Amino acid sequence: MNRSRRALPLLVGLIVMTHTAAAQTTRPRARDLGIPLDGTPGAFNAITDVSGVEVGMTTLIAGDGKLVPGKGPVRTGVTAILPRGKDSTDQVFAGWFALNGNGEMTGTAWVEESGLLEGPVMITNTHSVGAVRDAVIRWQIRKQGKTFQPWSLPVVAETWDGFLNDINGFHVRDEHVSAALDGAKAGPVPEGNVGGGTGMMLHQFKGGTGTASRTLDAAAGGYTLGALVQANYGMRAALTIAGVPVGREVADLMPEKGAPPADAGSIIVVLATDAPLLPHQLKRIAKRASLGVARTGGIGANSSGDLFIAFSTANAGAGKSADTVELRMLPNDRINPLFEATIQATEEAILNALVAADTMTGADGNTAHAIPQDRLKAAMRKYNRLSE
């Protein structure tokens, strides 16, 4: 069902949904459809399976019809990922990687230099990055009061939703950022047309927000790794699911009217783990998200912003001022299972974003169609790749 048309008659003006049970999608996830996926997911199959991680979202939907900059239609939002939850100021080790750099992720120069992530990771639309960055600083000042450090370099990433959203209307504001941060919690994470992913497309179907996780067996350390994606990239013909050329099997239902170029788009991947990894190892983890994107048919196109960040919740207190800090580190020779988990979780998070999304009509009547789940299953069955 078209989420925008379902919601609009209920309320005049802007519809704001935060990360609550009411915002949960009722659509099946990728593995619920019988898509064969490798690895063992955590309890929620979400980035929040990594203990301490909280996720919050604000979804903004309003208006219909002709685009009027500054008024709408609005199909956008903001997503917040807090490594140790909203009540902690303890930093985490982190690393980041750009598969293709036609995008923005603020604060990464300091992540690269210091090896530390000092606050939340935020994701929104391209033209709201600055507003979200400033709003995070104001939220930190309010939240931390006198203990707030003298400067802040928030990490804010983006993908472009201008096909469906009034992106030049700057509709993401302080209160929406604060709502996502204050509403962040552990547990199940909404997917599809929610948060920063509200107006996004994926392989020219409707896309958006997705998440997944993997748990390692005891012999590999028993660690958990989770991924959250804002997926807004890819050409239809390249879409591949569990080895099946789904994009060629479902070649119709293309975006209507003024669709962006086929190779335009971006993906943000946020990776969390409880494995004791140092910054250089987390950069290696972030790089492996590229292979999860590739499994679905992503190529890191010239006009795509494919930006990935990974953090570890181990080594609490490592960022505090002290003479010396004792650290734990997983040897490099034992990191391969986490590489594999990264690839698997990224791939499944992308597929969850795809299958959870609803058809959406937005600015100027532009429509992005949800992938029809019956036809997806038929394509998988045709290639003998459906687990039934």
Buried (B, 14 or more C-beta within 10 A) or exposed (E): EBBBEEBBEEEEEEBBBBBEEEBBBEBBBBBEBBBBBEBEBBEBBBBBBBEBBBBBBBBBBBBBEEBEEEEBBBBBBBBBBBBBBBEBBBBBBBBBBBBBEBBBBBBBEBBBEBBBBBBBBBBBBBBBBEBBBBBBBEBBEEBEEEEBEEEBBBBBBBBBBBBBBBBEBBBBBBEBBBBBBBBBBBEBBBBBBBBBBBBBBBBBBBBBBBBBBBBBEEEBBEBBBBBBBBBBBBBBBBBBBBEBBBBEBBEEBEBBEEBBEBBBBBBBBBBBBBBBBBBEBBBBBBBBBBBBBBBBBBBBBEBBBBBBBBBBBBBEEBBEEEEEEEEEBBEEEEBEBBBBBBBBBBBBBBBBBBBBBBBBBBBBBBBBBBBBEEBBBEBBEEBEBBEE
